[in-house]
Amino acid sequence: MQQTTPFSFRRIRSFDEVFSDTFVFLRLHFRYLGKLVLFAVGPLLLLAALLGGVEAFNVSIGAASQAIRTILTLIETLPDLLTQIITYVYIVLCASLPSGTPPREEIWSGVRWAFWRVIGANIVSMIAVGIGLMLVIIPGIYVGVALATLSIVIIQEERGVFSAFDRCFVLIKERWWQTFGIILTMFVVLLVFYVASSLPSILLEVMTDAITDNSTLLSLYNTVGSIISNIASALITIVFNTAIAIQYYSLVEQKEAPGLHERVSALERPANDSAETDKTTGFQPIE
């Protein structure tokens, strides 16, 4: 386990503090967490990029394949979900440690436990948000924001999907606008970063398309551009999910104050330990 500066999850945070502490945590843990994510999703990102290149080549010669498009869509969805799960499992384990980084064995064990639960929850969540958007747009947005913490609720509290649904709405009560603001702000900031990181590959692809009709070359540039944008997307997902996790712990602290209870217990424990030592050894405390 690598040692890092302690980071307190269990405390109430304002809008500004959630935003700033997201990057404080990532400054301490991004290298280690990023390696874990890229190790897990790297092969999927590479495969998605290669299939994207094949699809671009097929389109350029008029032989587009629906099967490749379907497989590509599925493969492009998995890295985001897997990144979300790894990030939340990592944060939940960090929240249980006084400092340092959790062992890899515990991280992968947690990922295996959460994988199908979180995927199932995301499917149900998308259906619920979709129904809300079809009925009236505003309820769909409300439900989407309320369920933003769904995955980490499942992982941290080991709840089932529908129990986690109820828990999300309890936590979000009276804090919906703050959570919405955090999601919107993070989305805008990360979108700018994503566009900036993808811009060089997009310009290169456009310039190549303008000066050559070579389908193989176009496919190659498309593949390279996809790799860059896929990696940027995975890194952005880490940042976004970290912000959601920090907001989740803040919401729990506002409702139930488990962190405050832990700190009070920690203050009381040395006095109790001292009293027990005096009793068992026969030494009396000096008055």
Long-range contacts (C-beta under 8 A, 24 or more apart in sequence): 1-97, 1-100, 1-101, 1-102, 1-103, 2-32, 2-100, 2-101, 3-99, 3-100, 4-28, 4-29, 4-99, 4-100, 4-101, 5-99, 6-98, 6-99, 7-94, 8-259, 9-91, 9-94, 9-95, 9-245, 9-246, 9-249, 9-259, 10-95, 10-249, 10-252, 10-253, 10-258, 10-259, 10-262, 11-249, 11-250, 11-253, 11-259, 12-250, 12-253, 12-254, 13-246, 13-247, 13-250, 15-178, 15-181, 15-182, 18-182, 18-243, 18-246, 18-247, 18-250, 19-182, 19-185, 19-186, 19-243, 21-246, 22-186, 22-239, 22-242, 22-243, 22-246, 23-239, 25-91, 25-242, 25-246, 26-238, 26-239, 26-242, 29-90, 29-94, 29-101, 30-238, 32-101, 33-86, 33-87, 33-90, 33-238, 34-235, 34-238, 36-86, 36-90, 36-104, 36-107, 37-82, 37-83, 37-86, 37-87, 37-234, 37-235, 37-238, 38-231, 38-234, 40-82, 40-83, 40-86, 40-111, 41-78, 41-79, 41-82, 41-83, 41-234, 44-75, 44-78, 44-79, 44-82, 45-79, 45-227, 45-230, 45-231, 45-234, 46-227, 47-75, 48-72, 48-75, 48-76, 48-79, 48-226, 48-230, 49-223, 49-224, 49-226, 49-227, 49-230, 50-223, 51-75, 52-222, 52-223, 52-226, 53-219, 53-220, 53-222, 53-223, 53-226, 54-219, 56-218, 56-219, 56-222, 56-223, 57-215, 57-216, 57-218, 57-219, 60-215, 60-218, 60-219, 61-215, 76-230, 79-230, 79-233, 79-234, 80-233, 80-234, 80-237, 81-118, 81-119, 81-122, 82-111, 82-115, 83-234, 83-237, 83-238, 83-241, 84-118, 84-151, 84-237, 84-241, 85-111, 85-114, 85-115, 85-118, 85-151, 85-155, 86-111, 87-237, 87-238, 87-241, 87-242, 87-245, 88-114, 88-118, 88-151, 88-152, 88-155, 88-156, 88-241, 88-245, 89-114, 89-155, 91-152, 91-242, 91-245, 92-152, 92-155, 92-156, 95-156, 95-249, 110-155, 114-151, 114-154, 114-155, 117-154, 117-160, 117-161, 118-151, 118-154, 118-155, 120-161, 121-150, 121-151, 121-154, 121-161, 121-164, 122-150, 122-151, 124-161, 124-165, 125-150, 128-165, 141-180, 142-176, 145-172, 145-176, 145-179, 145-180, 145-183, 146-172, 146-176, 146-179, 148-179, 148-183, 148-244, 148-247, 149-179, 149-244, 149-247, 149-248, 149-251, 151-241, 152-241, 152-244, 152-245, 152-248, 153-248, 156-248, 170-255, 171-248, 171-251, 171-252, 171-255, 172-251, 175-251, 175-254, 178-247, 179-247, 179-251, 182-243, 182-244, 182-247, 183-244, 186-239, 186-240, 186-243, 187-240, 190-236, 190-239, 190-240, 193-232, 193-236, 194-229, 194-232, 194-233, 194-236, 197-228, 197-229, 197-232, 198-225, 198-228, 198-229, 198-232, 200-228, 201-225, 201-228, 201-229
